[in-house]
Amino acid sequence: MTAPKSPQRDAYELILEAIDTHVYKPGDRLVESDLADRFGVSRTPIREALQRLETQSLLTRDGRSLIVSSLDHTQMAELYVVRGELEGLAARLAASHATPEEKHVLRDMLENDRALVADPGALSRANKRFHKQIHLASHNRFLVQQLDLVHRSMALLATTSLAAEGRGEVALAEHEAIVSAIEAGDGDAAAAALREHISRAFVTRLKLDAEAVEGRDGA
């Protein structure tokens, strides 16, 4: 019989998921009592969860309050560099170690995601599942752990690059190149395709941020 999750773990996972799905966005203030009411959890595990998230730099202290952290330009650039290298390694290992079943799942994910191009939110969620499947197919638990940390930090970016016009179709074409290389067992091609995918996503995000700044300045 599986042991139930502890209240602390529940509170942590609930808040983390809320940040990841942008229920709470960068700059939003998190209040213990509000979180306890929202999630139906007592304030003690909420407090412990908030302390844990602060330790992981997902929350920032603002006086006596905690707010969802945000990433400046330099931090975002550093995150994408690390993400590109680690994701590329995952793809390289997946090309060597993925089982036929795992390759089949990746192919099915890619084909199913084509129906989501017009829905950036749904495509973003599917994109996270797709990348997670590549991580798992690497069959390297330490790499998976590090990539989990990287993807938690990605939640601190206020928008998804898939919201940019035309990015969905391009991203799926990039996914096709990644999956094809993994299916062929070509580690070099898989790593290169995934690093290129991350690089293009970063370029798109930089353009979105530049447009947002221009829009504020012109307001």
Secondary structure, DSSP 8 states (H G I E B T S, - for coil): ------HHHHHHHHHHHHHHTTSS-TT-EE-HHHHHHHHT--HHHHHHHHHHHHHTTSEEEETTEEEE----HHHHHHHHHHHHHHHHHHHHHHHHH--HHHHHHHHHHHHHHGGGTT-HHHHHHHHHHHHHHHHHHTT-HHHHHHHHHHHHHHTTSSS-GGGSTTHHHHHHHHHHHHHHHHHTT-HHHHHHHHHHHHHHHHHHHHHHHHHHHHHHHT-
